[in-house]
Amino acid sequence: MRRLTLATAITFARILLIPVFMLLVSSSLPYANTAAAVIFAIAALTDSLDGYAARIRKEVTRFGQLVDPLADKLLVTAALFTLVEMGRVSSWIAVLIVGREFAVSGLRIIAAVEGIVIPASPLAKLKTTLQMAAIVALLLQWPFGLFLMGLATAITVISGLDYFYRARGLFN
């Protein structure tokens, strides 16, 4: 049995913060949205921290490479569904973003079966950063939140198309 790496522990902490975020954001307590935004931001920041820890400690694992993006998708999906329920994001935006995640994950599975690893692209990293920033801004009801979400949605679509373009050889 393998020991738990620091990076994987950080990833699991991100996953465990999701129900805390959900409880806070659905609470009627004073400042619950602010607390939820803080928890979401902390969880989002762990995305960079776990990758850094894995690289610096030379503990990059296949398990970590699988669970890390899954944790991101769970966090963003939970937040998007919450924002739709709150009336701060249109459902079509949430469906577009989550649909892209399913499509790219499916592409990565097909590639993995062929023995090909498709790493996260710079566009995908920008997409994740913009999505997380937009979610925090919308939770806090900052005026530029919708602009950020629009930008995040555009980059989400572009990065998804980029993945499929770069992997077009898989479909021959």
C-alpha positions as CSV (number, residue, x, y, z in Angstrom):
1,M,0.0,0.0,0.0
2,R,1.4,3.4,-1.0
3,R,1.6,6.3,1.4
4,L,-0.5,9.4,0.9
5,T,1.6,12.2,-0.7
6,L,1.4,15.8,0.5
7,A,-0.1,16.7,-2.9
8,T,-2.8,14.1,-2.7
9,A,-3.6,15.1,0.8
10,I,-4.1,18.7,-0.4
11,T,-6.3,17.5,-3.2
12,F,-8.4,15.5,-0.8
13,A,-8.7,18.6,1.4
14,R,-10.0,20.5,-1.6
15,I,-12.7,17.8,-2.2
16,L,-13.6,17.9,1.6
17,L,-14.1,21.7,1.3
18,I,-16.8,21.3,-1.3
19,P,-19.6,20.2,1.2
20,V,-18.4,23.0,3.6
21,F,-18.8,25.5,0.7
22,M,-22.2,24.1,-0.2
23,L,-23.4,24.3,3.4
24,L,-22.3,27.9,3.7
25,V,-23.6,29.0,0.4
26,S,-27.1,27.5,1.1
27,S,-27.1,28.9,4.6
28,S,-29.2,31.9,5.7
29,L,-26.6,32.9,8.3
30,P,-25.2,36.4,8.2
31,Y,-22.2,36.6,5.9
32,A,-22.6,33.1,4.7
33,N,-22.0,34.0,1.1
34,T,-18.8,35.8,2.1
35,A,-17.7,32.8,4.1
36,A,-18.6,30.5,1.2
37,A,-16.6,32.7,-1.2
38,V,-13.6,32.5,1.2
39,I,-13.9,28.7,1.4
40,F,-14.2,28.5,-2.4
41,A,-11.1,30.7,-2.8
42,I,-9.1,28.6,-0.4
43,A,-10.1,25.4,-2.2
44,A,-9.3,27.0,-5.6
45,L,-5.9,28.1,-4.3
46,T,-5.1,24.5,-3.3
47,D,-5.2,23.6,-7.0
48,S,-1.9,25.4,-7.5
49,L,-0.5,24.3,-4.2
50,D,-1.0,20.5,-4.8
51,G,0.7,20.6,-8.2
52,Y,3.6,22.6,-6.8
53,A,4.0,20.2,-3.9
54,A,4.0,17.2,-6.2
55,R,6.6,18.7,-8.5
56,I,8.9,20.1,-5.8
57,R,8.8,16.9,-3.7
58,K,9.0,14.7,-6.9
59,E,5.8,13.0,-5.9
60,V,3.9,13.3,-9.2
61,T,1.7,10.2,-9.3
62,R,-0.9,8.9,-11.8
63,F,-3.4,8.9,-9.1
64,G,-2.8,12.5,-8.4
65,Q,-2.9,13.3,-12.1
66,L,-6.4,11.7,-12.2
67,V,-7.8,13.0,-8.9
68,D,-6.5,16.6,-9.1
69,P,-8.6,17.6,-12.2
70,L,-11.5,15.7,-10.9
71,A,-11.4,17.8,-7.7
72,D,-11.4,20.9,-9.8
73,K,-14.4,19.8,-11.8
74,L,-16.3,18.9,-8.7
75,L,-15.6,22.3,-7.1
76,V,-16.4,24.3,-10.2
77,T,-19.6,22.2,-10.9
78,A,-20.9,22.6,-7.4
79,A,-20.3,26.3,-7.5
80,L,-21.9,26.7,-10.9
81,F,-25.0,24.8,-9.9
82,T,-25.3,26.9,-6.8
83,L,-24.9,30.1,-8.8
84,V,-27.6,29.0,-11.2
85,E,-29.9,28.2,-8.3
86,M,-29.2,31.7,-6.9
87,G,-30.0,33.3,-10.2
88,R,-26.5,34.7,-10.7
89,V,-25.5,32.5,-13.7
90,S,-27.7,31.4,-16.6
91,S,-28.1,27.6,-16.8
92,W,-26.8,27.5,-20.4
93,I,-23.4,28.8,-19.1
94,A,-23.2,26.1,-16.5
95,V,-24.2,23.4,-19.0
96,L,-21.7,24.7,-21.5
97,I,-18.9,24.7,-19.0
98,V,-19.7,21.3,-17.4
99,G,-20.3,19.9,-20.9
100,R,-16.8,21.0,-22.0
101,E,-15.4,19.3,-18.9
102,F,-17.1,16.0,-19.8
103,A,-16.1,16.2,-23.4
104,V,-12.4,16.9,-22.6
105,S,-12.4,14.2,-19.9
106,G,-13.8,11.7,-22.4
107,L,-11.1,12.8,-24.9
108,R,-8.4,12.2,-22.3
109,I,-9.9,8.7,-21.5
110,I,-9.8,7.8,-25.3
111,A,-6.2,9.1,-25.4
112,A,-5.2,7.1,-22.3
113,V,-6.5,3.9,-23.9
114,E,-4.2,4.6,-26.8
115,G,-1.3,5.2,-24.3
116,I,-1.3,9.0,-24.9
117,V,-1.3,11.5,-22.1
118,I,-2.9,14.8,-22.8
119,P,-1.5,17.3,-20.3
120,A,-3.4,20.5,-19.3
121,S,-2.8,23.2,-21.9
122,P,-2.0,26.8,-20.9
123,L,-5.4,27.8,-22.2
124,A,-7.0,25.2,-19.9
125,K,-5.1,26.6,-16.9
126,L,-6.3,30.1,-17.9
127,K,-9.8,28.8,-18.2
128,T,-9.7,27.3,-14.7
129,T,-8.3,30.5,-13.2
130,L,-10.9,32.7,-14.9
131,Q,-13.7,30.3,-13.8
132,M,-12.6,30.4,-10.2
133,A,-12.2,34.1,-10.2
134,A,-15.6,34.6,-11.8
135,I,-17.2,32.3,-9.2
136,V,-15.7,34.2,-6.3
137,A,-16.7,37.6,-7.9
138,L,-20.3,36.3,-8.4
139,L,-20.6,34.9,-4.9
140,L,-19.5,38.3,-3.5
141,Q,-21.8,40.0,-6.1
142,W,-19.0,42.2,-7.4
143,P,-20.1,44.2,-10.4
144,F,-17.5,42.7,-12.8
145,G,-18.5,39.1,-11.9
146,L,-20.6,38.7,-15.0
147,F,-17.9,40.1,-17.3
148,L,-15.4,37.6,-15.8
149,M,-17.9,34.7,-16.2
150,G,-18.4,35.7,-19.9
151,L,-14.7,35.7,-20.4
152,A,-14.3,32.4,-18.6
153,T,-17.0,30.9,-20.7
154,A,-15.4,32.1,-24.0
155,I,-12.0,30.7,-22.9
156,T,-13.7,27.5,-21.8
157,V,-15.1,26.9,-25.3
158,I,-11.9,27.9,-27.0
159,S,-9.7,25.6,-24.8
160,G,-12.2,22.7,-25.4
161,L,-11.9,23.2,-29.1
162,D,-8.1,23.4,-28.8
163,Y,-8.0,20.1,-27.1
164,F,-10.0,18.4,-29.8
165,Y,-8.0,20.1,-32.5
166,R,-4.7,18.9,-31.0
167,A,-6.1,15.4,-30.6
168,R,-7.6,15.2,-34.0
169,G,-5.3,12.3,-34.9
170,L,-7.1,10.1,-32.3
171,F,-10.2,10.0,-34.5
172,N,-8.6,8.5,-37.7
